[in-house]
Amino acid sequence: MTMDTGENRSDPRRSSMYAVVVEVEGRRIAGKIRDYSDHGCRLRLDEPLRTQNGPITVMRGDASMPGTVAWQDGKSIGVRFPHGVPDAMFAPSFKRSSSDRWLR
């Protein structure tokens, strides 16, 4: 599903509520993906980050995606993924392919 935010975006957003864990500055924080696009996602975390930007890893199941915190507003954050986000990563049941080498 595409979310109409009234923003001029190059990548459409898709809504979700998938549980994730993020790792940033050695801490792990649980949260949910609220929406995602081909190159990023918006997360709602259980607690705010201590940093405003920098590297972050988003983990779902046995996969992890390295990214960068793009913005933060309380417990909501935006994450940018330099290698893009495969749709399969956010499918209800996903399997990694050999083309997803950047997923750890």
C-alpha positions as CSV (number, residue, x, y, z in Angstrom):
1,M,0.0,0.0,0.0
2,T,1.3,3.5,-0.9
3,M,0.9,6.2,1.7
4,D,0.0,9.6,0.4
5,T,1.9,12.1,2.6
6,G,1.7,15.1,0.3
7,E,5.4,15.0,-0.1
8,N,7.3,15.1,-3.4
9,R,9.2,11.8,-3.0
10,S,11.1,9.8,-5.7
11,D,10.2,6.5,-4.0
12,P,6.6,5.7,-2.9
13,R,6.1,4.7,0.8
14,R,4.5,1.5,1.8
15,S,2.8,1.1,5.2
16,S,3.7,-1.7,7.6
17,M,3.8,-2.5,11.3
18,Y,6.7,-5.0,11.3
19,A,8.6,-5.5,14.6
20,V,12.3,-4.7,14.4
21,V,15.3,-4.2,16.7
22,V,17.8,-1.4,15.9
23,E,21.4,-1.3,17.0
24,V,23.0,2.1,17.5
25,E,26.0,3.0,19.5
26,G,26.1,-0.5,21.0
27,R,22.5,-0.3,22.3
28,R,19.6,-2.4,21.0
29,I,16.1,-0.9,21.0
30,A,12.9,-2.6,19.9
31,G,10.4,-0.8,17.6
32,K,8.2,-1.1,14.6
33,I,8.5,-0.1,11.0
34,R,5.7,2.4,10.3
35,D,6.4,2.7,6.6
36,Y,9.3,2.1,4.1
37,S,10.4,3.0,0.6
38,D,13.1,1.7,-1.7
39,H,15.8,3.6,0.2
40,G,14.6,4.2,3.7
41,C,12.0,3.7,6.4
42,R,10.2,5.4,9.3
43,L,10.5,3.7,12.6
44,R,8.7,4.1,15.9
45,L,11.0,3.0,18.7
46,D,10.2,2.0,22.3
47,E,12.6,4.6,23.5
48,P,14.4,7.6,21.9
49,L,17.9,7.4,20.5
50,R,20.7,9.2,22.3
51,T,22.2,10.4,19.0
52,Q,20.6,12.7,16.4
53,N,22.3,11.0,13.4
54,G,24.9,8.5,12.5
55,P,25.1,4.8,11.6
56,I,22.3,2.4,12.6
57,T,21.5,-1.3,11.9
58,V,17.9,-2.3,11.5
59,M,17.3,-6.0,12.3
60,R,14.2,-8.1,11.3
61,G,14.3,-11.8,11.8
62,D,17.8,-13.1,11.0
63,A,18.6,-10.2,8.5
64,S,20.0,-6.8,9.3
65,M,20.3,-3.7,7.1
66,P,23.0,-1.0,7.7
67,G,21.8,2.5,7.4
68,T,22.1,6.1,8.7
69,V,19.7,8.0,11.0
70,A,18.4,10.8,8.7
71,W,16.1,12.5,11.3
72,Q,14.6,12.0,14.7
73,D,11.5,13.3,16.4
74,G,11.1,11.8,19.9
75,K,10.7,8.1,19.4
76,S,10.1,8.4,15.7
77,I,13.2,8.2,13.4
78,G,13.9,8.1,9.7
79,V,16.6,5.7,8.4
80,R,18.3,6.0,5.0
81,F,19.7,2.8,3.4
82,P,22.6,3.3,1.0
83,H,22.1,0.0,-0.8
84,G,18.3,0.2,-1.0
85,V,15.7,-2.0,0.6
86,P,14.5,-5.2,-1.2
87,D,10.7,-5.5,-1.1
88,A,11.2,-9.1,0.1
89,M,12.7,-7.8,3.4
90,F,9.3,-6.4,4.4
91,A,7.2,-9.2,3.1
92,P,5.2,-11.1,5.9
93,S,7.5,-14.0,5.3
94,F,10.8,-13.2,3.6
95,K,13.7,-15.2,2.2
96,R,17.0,-13.6,1.3
97,S,18.5,-14.1,-2.1
98,S,22.1,-14.1,-3.3
99,S,21.5,-10.6,-4.7
100,D,21.0,-9.4,-1.1
101,R,24.6,-9.8,-0.1
102,W,24.6,-6.6,1.9
103,L,22.1,-8.2,4.3
104,R,24.0,-9.8,7.1
